[in-house]
């Protein structure tokens, strides 16, 4: 009998923890993720590669996935936000404004739920602003925006009865140095994140605590 199918759509943070999640959950799930090489993808989405990108890109990917004749995952692990909050240092504009982010998530939800048996939303992790926001970078990120966008997502997911995996809270509690570059994490942290999410998958949905 085939194991349940776990599929991940997320930004580069998920690229870090994904192999570890695959390892920890291998006895319980068949793991796969957005690759960017799917033949049914529009070129604009394929160009993003395995990275899920911002909420607009995730919406386009799910639209294409819903129209394609592809296996449906038993569990869909989903996140977007880290690209949405990219802040133009010259204009102050965000890549995806908060109202557009909320509207995208409202459209993503029914698509995602129609594609899987169990949908799990993963909260966006913090950044080290001093390490990340250097003069040579074309965009900045701020934890105040992560607060705001996570809050928007939390409200939408709770109202829809969608599970929320608080990867942000878990990661923030890891002691010592955790960042590789201010956004992405050292491998031992990625391994802990993978273990956290693998453990989350083993718990009954009704038993899941909500983030605070």
C-alpha positions in Angstrom: 0.0 0.0 0.0 1.4 3.4 -1.0 2.3 5.9 1.7 0.3 9.2 1.8 1.6 11.9 -0.5 3.0 15.0 1.1 3.6 18.0 -1.2 5.3 21.3 -0.2 4.9 24.7 -1.8 7.0 27.3 -0.1 9.8 29.8 -0.4 13.6 29.2 0.0 13.1 28.5 3.7 11.2 25.3 2.7 14.1 24.4 0.4 16.3 24.4 3.5 14.1 22.2 5.7 12.6 20.1 2.9 15.3 17.5 2.6 15.3 17.0 6.4 11.5 16.8 6.5 11.7 14.2 3.8 14.2 12.2 5.9 12.2 12.4 9.2 8.8 11.7 7.5 10.0 9.1 5.0 8.4 6.1 6.8 5.0 7.9 6.9 4.9 10.0 3.7 6.0 10.2 0.0 7.6 13.6 -0.2 7.6 16.0 -3.2 7.6 19.8 -3.7 7.2 22.4 -6.4 10.1 22.0 -8.7 9.6 24.6 -11.4 10.2 21.9 -14.0 6.6 20.7 -14.3 5.6 20.6 -18.0 2.1 21.9 -17.3 3.4 25.2 -15.7 3.1 28.5 -17.4 6.6 29.9 -18.4 6.3 32.8 -15.9 5.8 30.4 -13.0 8.4 27.9 -14.3 11.0 30.6 -14.3 10.7 30.9 -10.5 12.2 27.4 -10.1 11.5 25.4 -7.0 11.0 28.5 -4.9 7.4 29.2 -4.3 7.9 33.0 -4.5 5.3 35.5 -3.3 1.6 34.9 -2.9 0.9 36.0 -6.5 3.3 33.3 -7.8 1.8 30.7 -5.5 -1.7 31.5 -6.7 -0.6 31.1 -10.3 1.0 27.8 -9.5 -2.1 26.5 -7.8 -4.3 27.6 -10.7 -2.1 25.7 -13.1 -2.0 22.6 -10.8 -5.8 22.6 -10.4 -6.1 22.6 -14.2 -3.5 19.8 -14.7 -4.0 16.1 -14.7 -1.6 15.4 -11.8 -1.7 13.4 -8.6 -3.4 15.2 -5.8 -1.5 15.3 -2.5 -2.9 13.8 0.7 -1.2 16.6 2.6 -0.3 20.1 1.3 2.2 22.1 3.3 1.9 25.7 2.1 3.6 29.0 2.8 4.2 32.4 1.2 5.0 35.8 2.7 8.8 36.2 2.8 8.8 37.5 -0.8 5.7 39.5 -0.4 7.3 41.7 2.3 10.3 42.7 0.2 10.6 46.4 0.9 12.0 48.8 -1.8 14.5 51.0 0.2 14.0 53.9 -2.3 10.2 54.0 -2.4 9.1 52.0 0.7 6.8 49.9 -1.5 6.4 46.3 -0.7 6.5 43.6 -3.5 3.0 42.6 -2.6 1.0 45.1 -0.5 -0.8 43.7 2.6 -4.3 44.1 1.1 -3.2 42.2 -2.1 -1.5 39.5 0.1 -4.8 39.0 2.0 -6.8 38.9 -1.3 -4.3 36.4 -2.8 -4.6 34.2 0.3 -8.4 34.4 0.0 -8.2 33.0 -3.5 -5.4 30.5 -2.6 -7.5 28.9 0.1 -10.3 27.3 -1.9 -7.8 26.2 -4.6 -5.5 24.6 -2.1 -8.3 22.9 -0.2 -9.6 21.5 -3.4 -6.3 19.9 -4.3 -5.5 18.0 -1.1 -7.0 16.0 1.8 -5.3 18.1 4.5 -4.0 21.6 4.2 -1.4 23.0 6.6 -0.3 26.6 6.6 3.3 27.3 7.7 3.9 30.7 9.4 6.7 32.9 7.9 10.0 33.0 9.9 11.8 36.1 11.2 14.8 37.7 9.7 18.0 39.2 11.2 17.5 42.7 10.0 21.1 43.9 10.7 22.5 41.0 8.7 20.0 41.1 5.9 19.4 44.8 5.3 22.8 45.9 3.9 23.3 48.7 1.4 24.2 46.4 -1.5 20.9 44.6 -1.3 18.1 45.7 -3.7 15.4 45.1 -1.1 15.0 45.0 2.7 12.9 42.9 5.0 11.5 43.9 8.4 10.1 41.8 11.2 7.3 44.3 11.7 6.1 43.3 8.2 6.4 39.6 9.1 4.3 40.3 12.2 1.6 42.0 10.0 1.6 39.5 7.2 1.6 36.5 9.6 -1.4 38.1 11.4 -3.3 38.5 8.2 -2.6 34.9 7.3 -3.5 33.7 10.8 -6.9 35.4 10.7 -7.7 34.0 7.3 -6.6 30.4 8.2 -8.3 30.3 11.5 -11.6 31.6 10.0 -11.3 28.9 7.4 -10.5 26.2 9.9 -7.0 25.6 8.4 -4.2 24.1 10.5 -1.4 26.5 11.3 2.2 25.2 11.9 4.0 27.8 13.9 7.4 27.4 12.3 8.2 31.0 13.3 7.6 30.5 17.0 9.6 27.2 16.9 12.5 28.7 15.1 12.6 31.8 17.3 13.1 29.6 20.4 16.2 27.8 19.0 19.2 29.1 21.0 22.5 30.4 19.6 23.3 31.5 16.1 20.7 30.4 13.6 21.1 32.5 10.5 23.3 31.9 7.5 22.7 35.2 5.8 20.0 37.0 7.8 17.1 35.2 6.2 18.1 31.6 5.5 19.2 29.2 8.3 22.2 27.2 9.2 21.8 23.5 8.3 21.4 22.3 11.9 18.5 24.8 12.2 17.0 23.5 9.0 17.2 20.0 10.4 15.4 21.0 13.6 12.7 22.7 11.4 12.3 19.5 9.4 11.9 17.5 12.6 9.4 20.0 14.0 7.2 19.8 10.9 7.6 16.0 10.7 6.4 15.8 14.3 3.5 18.2 13.5 2.3 15.8 10.7 2.0 13.0 13.2 -0.4 14.8 15.5 -4.2 14.7 15.0 -5.4 18.0 13.3 -7.9 18.7 16.1 -5.0 18.6 18.7 -3.0 21.4 17.0 -2.4 24.5 19.1 -2.9 27.9 17.5 0.1 30.3 17.4 0.1 33.1 19.9 
